[in-house]
Structure formats: C-alpha cells, structure tokens
C-alpha cells in the first residue's frame, strides 16, 4: 500500500540518521498513522444504528439506548454484595436478557440461577440493581462508542406471566431451554432510569435519562 511504501522510503532516506533519532521519528510517524486511523473509524459500528445522527437530548439518547440494548442482548448485572466477604461493595457478572415481547417500554426479561451470587444479593431484600450495556465493535478505542447503565428493580415474574416470558426468551435464546431446572427462575428488570454516554465531547448526549423519558421517548426531532 501507499502507506507501506512511504515507510520504506522514509527508512531508506534516513539510513544515515542516528538510531535513537530514527526510532523517535518512526514512533511519531506510526502514532500519527494510528491517530488518523482512529479518527476515520470513530463512528465504526454505528452504521447499523437506525438513528444515525448525534443525540443531543435525553429523549434522543433513550431511543438509541433501547435499540442498542435490544441488539446487544447482554451486559453486566451489578448488585450490592450482602455476604460477609466485601459486604456493601458492588458485585458484577455478565448476563443475557431480552426485552419483553410486544412491549417497548424498556423492561427486560432474565433467566437467572439461584446459584448466582447476584441472585443471592437480590434475594436479601436488595432488589435495586443496574445493568451496564455497551455496543462495542471493531474500534481502536471503545470509549468512542455508545454505552448505557440501566437502573432498576429486579422482580420475580408472577406465575401467571411465566409462559409468555418463557416463549419470548427462548425464541431468542433457544439453548437456554437446557437451563430449565429448579435452580433457574424468571426475573423482570423494571427500568427506573438510565445514564447514557454517547461518546466523547459535545457531539453526544452524556447524562441521566429519567424513567418516563426512557419509557416514552418523544424527541421533537428524532436523531
């Protein structure tokens, strides 16, 4: 490529330059090339976003967040540790989820094992949790990309509703049917709000999204 031949030409034209100087110049050149590559790929992975413009309001961020959460389907579930070890500290683990079928308000369905330490924390009257979700793709720096922390309450799904959420969840995660033992139970994450980071700088919304805005975003100019 032109970049490769440029580096070869540079090396040959500086063959008589002291090694330490050549190394410093080459490092600067490579760093500049990487910075250019990063700048050209800041929005990589956002092309499939149905809301391609920068978000500037909480309502616009809520629209993108719901799309991202649904597309990714996985995140980090965070609870407050209630055990003797590190009591009161945050505890996190990876989990998968799906939005409730036929609903668009932002609540999520999870299928969790009683053996999970997060579930142990939830059972001890500590239902306030958060779920961190990121939409990272092939980028040089994940800080350029969307991420959201969902705040909410974790509740057991009532028995009368389990058949519907079971069908919804297993449609997306068919392998999860093998987990149907007495240790696994259906949970609903009830959204209470969120904190959104769209990327660096003033081109994106960074801040809180209240529950009503997240559930019913109605931006005047959708992104």
C-alpha positions in Angstrom: 0.0 0.0 0.0 1.0 3.7 -0.3 1.4 3.9 3.5 3.8 0.9 3.5 5.9 2.2 0.6 6.0 5.6 2.4 7.5 4.0 5.5 10.1 2.1 3.3 11.1 5.3 1.5 11.3 7.1 4.8 13.6 4.4 6.3 15.9 4.4 3.3 16.2 8.2 3.1 17.1 8.3 6.8 19.6 5.4 6.7 22.4 7.6 8.0 20.4 9.1 10.8 21.4 8.0 14.3 19.4 5.1 15.6 17.8 6.9 18.6 16.6 9.8 16.3 15.3 7.3 13.7 13.4 5.4 16.4 11.8 8.6 17.8 10.8 9.8 14.3 9.4 6.4 13.3 7.4 6.2 16.6 5.9 9.6 15.9 5.1 8.6 12.4 3.4 5.4 13.5 1.5 7.2 16.2 0.2 9.8 13.7 -0.9 7.0 11.3 -2.8 5.3 14.2 -4.4 8.6 15.2 -5.6 9.1 11.6 -7.0 5.5 11.5 -8.8 6.1 14.8 -10.3 9.3 13.6 -11.6 7.7 10.5 -13.2 4.9 12.5 -14.8 6.9 15.3 -18.3 6.0 14.1 -17.5 2.4 13.1 -20.1 0.1 14.3 -22.8 2.8 14.4 -23.7 2.4 10.7 -26.4 -0.1 11.5 -28.0 2.3 14.0 -31.4 3.3 12.7 -30.8 6.7 14.4 -27.5 7.7 12.8 -27.3 11.3 13.8 -25.7 12.5 17.0 -28.0 12.6 20.0 -28.3 15.8 21.9 -31.2 15.2 24.3 -32.2 12.6 26.9 -35.1 11.5 24.7 -32.9 11.0 21.6 -30.5 9.0 23.8 -33.3 6.9 25.1 -34.3 5.9 21.5 -30.8 4.8 20.7 -30.3 3.1 24.0 -33.4 0.9 23.5 -32.2 -0.1 20.1 -28.7 -0.9 21.4 -29.9 -2.9 24.4 -32.2 -5.0 22.2 -29.5 -5.6 19.6 -26.7 -6.5 22.0 -28.8 -8.7 24.4 -26.0 -8.9 27.0 -24.5 -6.8 29.7 -23.0 -6.6 33.2 -25.5 -7.1 36.0 -24.5 -5.2 39.1 -25.8 -5.7 42.7 -24.6 -4.7 46.1 -22.9 -7.5 47.9 -24.7 -8.8 51.0 -22.3 -11.5 52.0 -19.6 -11.4 54.7 -16.9 -11.1 52.1 -16.8 -7.5 50.8 -20.2 -6.6 52.2 -21.5 -3.4 50.7 -19.3 -3.5 47.7 -20.7 -3.7 44.1 -20.7 -7.2 42.6 -20.9 -7.7 38.8 -21.3 -10.6 36.4 -22.1 -11.0 32.7 -25.7 -11.8 31.9 -28.0 -12.1 28.9 -31.5 -10.7 28.5 -34.3 -9.8 26.1 -36.8 -7.0 26.1 -40.4 -8.2 26.8 -42.0 -9.3 23.5 -44.7 -6.9 22.3 -43.7 -4.2 24.7 -41.4 -1.2 24.1 -41.1 0.5 27.5 -37.7 -0.9 28.3 -38.2 -3.6 30.9 -36.1 -6.7 30.4 -36.5 -10.5 31.0 -33.7 -12.5 32.6 -33.4 -16.2 33.4 -31.2 -16.5 36.4 -29.9 -19.3 38.6 -30.3 -19.3 42.4 -26.6 -20.3 42.5 -25.7 -16.9 41.1 -24.1 -14.6 43.6 -26.1 -11.7 42.1 -29.3 -13.6 42.8 -28.2 -14.2 46.4 -27.8 -10.5 46.8 -31.2 -9.8 45.2 -33.0 -12.2 47.5 -31.7 -10.5 50.6 -34.1 -7.6 50.1 -31.8 -5.8 47.8 -33.7 -5.6 44.5 -32.1 -2.3 43.3 -29.7 -3.3 40.5 -28.0 -1.8 37.4 -27.2 -3.4 34.1 -24.3 -1.9 32.0 -24.6 -2.4 28.3 -22.0 -1.4 25.6 -22.2 -1.5 21.8 -18.5 -2.2 21.0 -17.5 -3.4 17.6 -14.1 -3.3 15.8 -12.9 0.1 17.0 -9.4 1.2 18.3 -10.9 2.7 21.4 -14.2 1.5 23.0 -14.6 5.0 24.6 -15.8 6.3 21.3 -18.9 4.1 21.3 -22.3 4.1 22.9 -22.8 2.8 26.4 -25.6 3.0 29.0 -26.1 2.0 32.6 -29.7 0.9 33.2 -31.0 1.5 36.7 -34.0 -0.6 38.0 -35.6 -3.1 40.3 -35.3 -6.9 39.8 -38.6 -8.7 40.4 -39.7 -12.3 40.1 -42.1 -12.8 37.2 -45.5 -13.8 38.5 -46.5 -17.4 37.7 -49.4 -16.2 35.6 -47.0 -14.4 33.2 -44.2 -17.0 33.0 -45.5 -18.9 30.0 -45.4 -15.7 27.9 -41.9 -14.6 29.0 -40.6 -18.1 28.6 -41.7 -18.2 25.0 -40.3 -14.7 24.4 -36.9 -15.6 25.9 -36.5 -19.0 24.3 -37.3 -17.5 20.9 -34.1 -15.6 21.2 -32.0 -18.0 23.3 -33.0 -21.5 22.3 -30.1 -23.1 24.1 -31.4 -21.7 27.4 -34.1 -24.4 27.3 -31.5 -26.7 28.8 -31.3 -24.5 31.8 -34.9 -25.2 32.9 -34.1 -26.7 36.3 -35.4 -25.8 39.8 -32.3 -23.5 40.2 -33.4 -21.1 37.4 -36.1 -18.6 37.8 -37.7 -15.9 35.6 -36.9 -12.3 36.6 -38.1 -8.9 35.2 -35.8 -5.9 35.3 -38.1 -3.0 35.8 -36.5 0.1 34.4 -36.3 3.2 36.7 -33.9 5.3 34.6 -30.5 5.3 32.9 -27.2 7.0 32.4 -26.1 7.4 28.8 -22.7 8.2 27.3 -22.8 8.6 23.5 -19.1 9.2 23.1 -16.5 11.9 23.5 -17.3 15.6 23.7 -20.3 17.8 23.0 -21.4 15.9 19.9 -23.2 13.4 22.0 -25.6 13.5 25.0 -24.0 12.5 28.3 -26.2 12.3 31.3 -29.2 10.9 33.1 -32.4 9.7 31.5 -35.4 9.7 33.8 -37.9 6.8 33.9 -40.7 8.5 32.0 -38.4 9.7 29.2 -36.8 6.3 28.9 -40.1 4.5 28.7 -41.8 7.0 26.4 -39.1 9.0 24.5 -40.7 11.6 22.3 -38.0 13.9 20.9 -39.1 16.8 18.8 -36.5 15.9 16.1 -35.7 12.2 16.3 -32.0 11.5 15.6 
